Amino acid sequence: MAAAEEFFPGIARIQYEPSAGPGDVLCFKHYNADEVLMGRTMEDWLRFSVCYWHSFCGTGADPFGFQTLHRPWNEGTPMESAKKRLHAAFEFFTKLGVKYYTFHDRDMAPEGSTLEESNKNLDEITDLALQLQNQTGVKVLWVTCNLFAHPRYMNGAATNPDCHVLAYAGAQVKKGLDVAKKLGAENFVFWGGREGFLSIHNTDVAAELNHMAAFFKMAVKYKEKIGAKFQFLIEPKPKEPCRHQYDYDAMSVIGFLKHYGLDSHFKLNIEPNHTTLAGHSYEHDIVMASAFGMLGSVDSNTGSPDLGWDTDQFPMDIRNVTMVMKTIIEQGGLQPGGLNFDAKVRRESTDLEDLFIAHVGAMDAFARGLRNAVRIIEDGIVSEMMKKRYSSFSHGFGLKVVEGSSSLEDMEAFIKQNGEPKITSGKQEKYELIFNHYI
């Protein structure tokens, strides 16, 4: 294949055109990469990344139907198509104007019949990826290993009851960490798709959690051994494919990490579609992870609230992304993480331009959310209301509580002196009305 082959003919680099009309869909109307907001460019606040598996490996197949997306880069032998796919991806990245991409090891290169063959394939394809990165300036936001698709992992990887399988997962992660360092990845993600159980009757939960912690500790040691600087991330999900997954939600993961003394080595990669599957609001896990200083990155997608499975849709809801961006700004940004579009075009969206349209729409949505969040913060109305609501903790007895110098005896004495507290309105509707002003 000639490297100059064009996979998206007729589509030029996507430009910022704020005056474009509603029917103009191959341009940004809100995302202006160089626009400075609160001292940073929009590009730096958002740190957009394209995911490899959905956008370039996805076929549109689902449990009820066959392939609908027939891509020109999926032709030839597995290694030939892997190289075509890589060239197509970098053409897409540069035309879209993003600086980052993410991938699983088995997205990038086909798995061989042995670990050695798989590693050889990965070496060859990542050599090409490194060339394309150097040519284009596009970087790897994060790498992850697929420890869930192969039949060997049907009972889990790090939590598998067979240590032989756990060892294979460790060997695969070792290579993944080497590849991440080679390509200059800024993060490395663990998603435990089958780290959980389908039946409690054949599961030793305590043993599996201990084994998973040991696995993560080995990864930490190897990262230190090779001198890698990327951030480790864990991505929570409550279910699917397992009935129950150990990384259920942000608080479950944070509790696990703190229990096993791993919290200084890991942060969280939050996917809002997973958060809603856990029964939380869209922004819940992002807010909770940030509150504990553990929000490292965001897999920017959404699901259909009326469905009970992971649909991985592109995020287009302005309210949702405004809440996300407000949290990100308040914690000072996501770096070295970013906003990775772990989303797939619908199986009915079969044109190549649909891939661009989906990303443009999502990037514009986040740009609007960023601007909205900046206005909310800079206007200060909500923050002043919040400050007033919690003002009793800023002085006197409340300050003693915050500082940890009060006791239950002190509280009893305070109530005897001051009596029953007066009822104070939470003003929920006022907060909601003010928030809607910015949308």
C-alpha positions in Angstrom: 0.0 0.0 0.0 1.3 3.4 -0.9 1.5 5.7 2.1 0.0 8.5 0.1 -3.3 6.6 -0.3 -6.2 8.8 0.8 -9.0 7.2 2.8 -11.2 10.2 3.3 -11.3 11.9 -0.2 -13.2 15.1 -0.4 -12.9 15.9 3.3 -10.4 18.7 4.0 -9.1 19.7 7.4 -12.0 20.7 9.6 -12.0 24.5 10.1 -13.5 26.8 12.8 -16.4 28.7 11.1 -18.6 30.3 13.8 -21.0 31.9 11.3 -21.8 28.5 9.6 -25.4 27.6 9.3 -27.2 24.6 10.8 -26.7 22.5 7.7 -23.0 22.9 7.7 -21.7 19.9 9.6 -18.1 19.5 8.5 -16.8 22.5 10.4 -16.5 23.6 14.0 -19.0 26.3 15.0 -17.8 26.5 18.7 -14.5 24.7 19.0 -11.7 27.2 18.4 -8.5 25.5 19.4 -6.5 28.7 19.9 -9.1 30.6 21.9 -7.9 31.5 25.4 -10.2 31.0 28.3 -9.0 31.5 31.9 -5.4 31.6 30.8 -5.4 28.5 28.7 -6.3 27.7 25.1 -9.4 25.7 24.4 -7.3 22.9 23.0 -5.3 22.7 26.3 -8.5 22.6 28.4 -10.1 19.9 26.4 -7.2 17.7 25.3 -9.4 15.7 22.8 -8.4 12.2 21.9 -9.8 9.8 19.3 -10.2 6.1 20.3 -8.9 3.6 17.9 -11.1 0.6 18.7 -14.5 2.1 17.9 -13.5 4.5 15.1 -11.2 2.3 13.1 -11.9 -1.3 14.3 -15.6 -1.0 14.7 -17.8 -2.9 12.2 -21.3 -2.0 13.3 -22.0 -5.5 14.3 -24.1 -6.1 17.4 -25.6 -9.2 19.2 -28.6 -9.0 16.9 -27.0 -8.1 13.5 -24.0 -8.5 11.2 -21.4 -6.0 10.1 -22.8 -2.7 8.5 -19.6 -0.6 8.4 -17.3 -1.7 5.5 -14.2 0.4 5.7 -11.5 0.6 3.0 -8.7 0.0 5.4 -10.0 -3.5 6.4 -8.7 -5.2 3.3 -5.8 -7.6 2.9 -4.0 -9.9 5.4 -4.4 -9.0 9.1 -1.0 -7.2 9.1 -1.7 -5.4 5.8 -5.0 -4.1 7.1 -3.4 -3.1 10.4 -1.0 -0.8 8.5 -3.8 0.6 6.3 -5.9 1.2 9.4 -3.0 3.1 11.0 -2.5 5.4 7.9 -6.3 6.0 7.8 -6.3 6.9 11.5 -3.6 9.4 11.2 -5.2 11.0 8.2 -8.4 11.3 10.3 -6.5 12.7 13.3 -4.8 15.4 11.2 -7.9 16.4 9.2 -10.0 16.6 12.5 -7.2 18.5 14.2 -6.8 16.5 17.4 -3.5 16.0 19.1 -4.1 12.6 20.8 -5.4 9.1 20.2 -5.9 6.0 22.4 -5.7 2.2 21.7 -5.8 -1.3 23.0 -2.8 -3.5 22.1 -5.0 -5.8 20.1 -6.6 -2.9 18.1 -3.2 -1.8 16.9 -1.9 -5.2 15.8 -3.4 -8.7 15.3 -2.9 -11.3 18.0 -0.7 -14.2 16.9 -0.8 -17.9 17.8 1.9 -17.3 20.5 2.8 -14.4 22.8 6.0 -14.0 20.9 4.2 -13.7 17.6 1.7 -11.2 19.1 4.6 -9.1 20.4 6.4 -9.2 17.1 3.3 -8.0 15.3 2.9 -5.2 17.9 6.5 -4.2 17.5 6.2 -3.9 13.7 3.0 -1.8 13.8 4.1 0.5 16.7 7.3 1.2 14.7 5.0 2.6 12.0 2.9 4.4 14.6 6.0 6.1 16.0 6.9 7.3 12.5 3.5 8.7 11.9 3.5 10.4 15.3 6.8 12.1 14.5 5.5 13.2 11.1 2.2 14.6 12.4 2.8 15.6 16.0 -0.1 13.5 17.1 0.6 11.8 20.5 -0.8 8.9 22.5 -3.1 9.9 25.3 -3.2 6.4 26.7 -2.6 2.7 26.0 -4.5 -0.2 27.4 -4.3 -4.0 27.1 -7.3 -6.0 25.9 -7.6 -8.5 28.8 -11.2 -9.5 28.1 -11.8 -10.6 24.5 -9.7 -13.7 24.1 -11.3 -17.0 25.4 -8.5 -17.4 27.8 -9.9 -14.5 29.8 -13.5 -15.7 29.9 -13.1 -16.1 33.7 -11.2 -12.9 34.1 -7.5 -11.9 33.8 -6.0 -10.5 37.1 -8.9 -12.2 39.0 -8.9 -15.5 37.1 -9.0 -18.6 39.4 -6.2 -20.1 37.2 -2.8 -18.5 37.9 -1.6 -19.6 34.5 -4.1 -17.1 33.0 -3.1 -14.4 35.4 0.5 -14.9 34.3 -0.5 -14.6 30.6 -2.2 -11.3 31.4 0.9 -10.1 33.3 3.1 -10.9 30.3 0.7 -9.1 28.0 0.7 -6.0 30.3 4.5 -6.1 30.5 4.6 -5.7 26.7 1.8 -3.0 26.9 3.9 -1.0 29.3 6.9 -1.3 27.0 4.8 -0.1 24.1 3.4 2.8 26.1 6.9 4.0 26.9 8.1 3.5 23.4 5.3 5.7 21.9 5.4 8.3 24.7 2.0 7.6 26.1 0.9 10.1 28.8 -1.2 7.5 30.6 -1.9 3.8 30.8 -5.4 2.5 31.5 -6.7 -0.7 33.1 -10.3 -1.7 32.4 -11.3 -4.9 34.1 -14.1 -6.0 31.7 -14.1 -9.5 33.2 -12.7 -8.7 36.6 -15.8 -9.6 38.6 -18.3 -12.5 38.8 -21.3 -14.0 37.1 -22.2 -16.2 40.1 -21.2 -15.8 43.7 -21.5 -19.5 44.2 -18.2 -20.3 42.4 -16.3 -17.1 43.4 -13.9 -16.4 46.2 -14.2 -12.6 46.2 -11.5 -12.0 48.8 -9.0 -14.1 46.9 -9.8 -12.4 43.6 -9.4 -8.9 45.1 -6.1 -9.8 46.6 -4.9 -11.3 43.3 -5.9 -8.2 41.5 -4.1 -5.9 44.0 -1.0 -8.1 43.6 -1.3 -7.7 39.8 -1.4 -3.9 40.0 1.5 -3.9 42.4 3.6 -5.8 39.9 2.6 -3.3 37.2 3.7 -0.5 39.4 7.1 -2.1 40.0 7.7 -2.8 36.3 6.7 0.8 35.4 9.3 2.0 37.9 11.9 -0.5 36.6 11.7 0.8 33.0 11.6 4.4 34.1 8.2 5.2 32.6 6.5 8.4 33.6 2.9 7.9 32.4 0.0 8.0 34.8 -1.8 4.8 35.7 -5.6 4.9 35.4 -8.4 2.6 36.3 -11.7 2.8 34.5 -14.8 1.9 36.6 -17.8 0.0 35.2 -20.6 -1.7 37.3 -21.6 -4.5 35.0 -21.3 -5.8 31.4 -19.8 -8.2 30.5 -19.7 -9.4 34.1 -22.9 -9.4 36.2 -20.9 -7.5 38.8 -17.5 -6.0 38.3 -15.2 -5.1 41.1 -14.5 -1.6 39.7 -18.2 -0.8 40.1 -18.0 3.0 40.3 -15.6 5.7 41.4 -16.0 5.2 45.1 -15.6 1.4 44.8 -12.3 1.9 42.9 -11.0 4.6 45.3 -11.8 2.3 48.3 -10.0 -0.6 46.7 -6.9 1.5 45.9 -6.8 3.0 49.4 -7.3 -0.4 51.1 -4.4 -1.9 49.2 -2.1 1.1 49.4 -2.2 1.8 45.7 -3.9 5.2 45.7 -0.6 7.1 45.2 0.0 5.2 42.0 -3.4 5.4 40.3 -6.1 7.8 39.3 -9.4 7.2 37.6 -10.5 7.3 34.0 -14.2 8.0 34.2 -16.7 7.0 31.5 -20.1 8.7 32.0 -21.9 5.9 30.2 -20.5 3.5 32.8 -21.5 5.9 35.6 -25.2 6.0 34.5 -25.2 2.1 34.3 -24.3 2.2 38.0 -27.5 4.2 38.6 -25.7 7.6 39.1 -26.2 10.9 37.3 -24.0 11.6 34.2 -21.5 13.7 36.1 -21.6 11.8 39.4 -18.3 9.8 39.2 -16.4 12.7 37.7 -17.4 14.9 40.6 -16.7 12.2 43.2 -13.3 11.3 41.7 -12.3 14.9 41.6 -13.4 15.5 45.2 -10.8 12.9 46.2 -8.1 14.2 43.9 -8.4 11.0 41.8 -9.9 12.3 38.5 -7.3 11.6 35.9 -9.1 11.4 32.6 -12.6 11.1 31.0 -13.8 8.7 28.3 -16.2 11.2 26.8 -19.4 9.5 25.7 -23.0 9.0 26.7 -25.7 6.4 26.8 -29.4 6.3 26.4 -30.9 6.6 30.0 -33.8 4.4 29.0 -31.6 1.5 28.0 -29.8 -0.8 30.4 -26.6 -1.3 28.5 -23.4 0.5 27.4 -24.3 2.2 24.1 -21.2 4.3 23.7 -22.8 7.2 21.9 -21.1 10.5 21.1 -21.8 13.2 23.8 -24.1 15.9 22.5 -26.0 17.0 25.6 -24.8 20.5 26.5 -26.1 20.3 30.1 -24.0 17.2 30.7 -20.8 18.4 29.3 -21.1 21.8 31.0 -21.2 20.0 34.4 -18.2 17.9 33.4 -16.2 21.0 32.3 -17.1 22.9 35.4 -15.6 20.1 37.5 -12.5 19.9 35.3 -11.8 23.6 35.5 -12.3 23.7 39.3 -9.6 21.0 39.7 -7.2 22.8 37.4 -7.5 20.7 34.3 -7.1 17.1 33.3 -3.5 16.9 32.2 -1.9 14.4 31.6 -5.4 13.0 31.0 -7.9 14.3 28.5 -11.3 13.9 26.9 -11.2 10.6 24.9 -14.1 9.9 22.6 -14.8 6.3 23.6 -17.8 6.4 21.3 -18.9 4.8 18.1 -21.1 5.9 15.3 -24.4 4.1 15.1 -24.4 1.0 13.0 -26.9 2.8 10.7 -24.4 5.7 10.2 -22.5 4.0 7.4 -20.9 6.9 5.5 -17.3 7.7 6.1 -18.2 11.4 6.7 -20.4 10.3 9.6 -17.2 9.5 11.5 -16.2 13.2 11.1 -19.6 14.5 11.8 -19.9 12.6 15.1 -16.5 13.9 16.4 -17.2 17.5 15.2 -20.6 17.5 17.0 -19.1 16.1 20.2 -16.1 18.5 20.1 -18.5 21.5 19.5 -20.6 20.3 22.4 -17.6 20.2 24.8 -16.5 23.6 23.5 -19.9 25.0 24.4 -19.7 23.3 27.8 -16.3 24.8 28.4 -17.5 28.3 27.6 -20.6 27.8 29.8 -18.5 26.5 32.7 -16.1 29.5 32.4 -19.1 31.9 32.6 -20.5 30.2 35.6 -17.2 30.3 37.4 -16.3 33.9 36.4 -19.7 35.3 37.2 -19.4 33.8 40.7 -23.1 33.8 41.4 -23.2 30.1 42.2 -19.9 30.0 44.1 -21.2 32.9 46.3 -24.4 31.1 47.0 -22.4 27.9 47.9 -20.1 29.9 50.1 -23.1 31.4 52.0 -24.7 28.0 52.4 -21.6 26.5 54.1 -20.7 29.8 55.9 -21.3 28.3 59.4 -18.1 26.2 58.9 -15.9 29.3 58.3 -15.8 30.6 61.8 -16.5 29.8 65.5 -17.7 26.3 66.3 -18.0 25.3 62.7 -14.3 26.1 62.1 -13.4 23.9 65.1 -15.2 21.0 63.3 -13.3 21.6 60.1 -10.0 21.7 61.9 -10.8 18.5 63.8 -10.6 20.1 67.2 -14.2 19.6 68.4 -15.7 16.7 70.2 -19.2 15.2 70.7 -19.1 16.8 74.2 -18.5 20.1 72.6 -21.5 19.6 70.3 -23.7 18.8 73.2 -22.6 21.9 75.0 -23.1 24.0 71.8 -26.7 22.7 71.4 -27.5 23.4 75.1 -26.3 26.9 74.7 -27.9 27.6 71.3 -30.9 25.4 71.1 -32.7 24.0 68.0 -31.1 25.0 64.6 -33.4 27.1 62.4 -34.6 25.6 59.1 -32.6 26.9 56.1 -33.8 26.5 52.5 -31.6 24.5 50.2 -32.8 26.7 47.2 -32.5 23.8 44.8 -34.8 25.3 42.2 -32.9 28.6 42.3 -29.6 26.8 41.6 -31.2 24.9 38.7 -32.7 28.1 37.3 -29.4 29.9 37.4 -27.6 27.0 35.9 -30.1 27.0 33.0 -29.2 30.6 32.3 -25.8 29.6 31.1 -26.9 26.7 28.8 
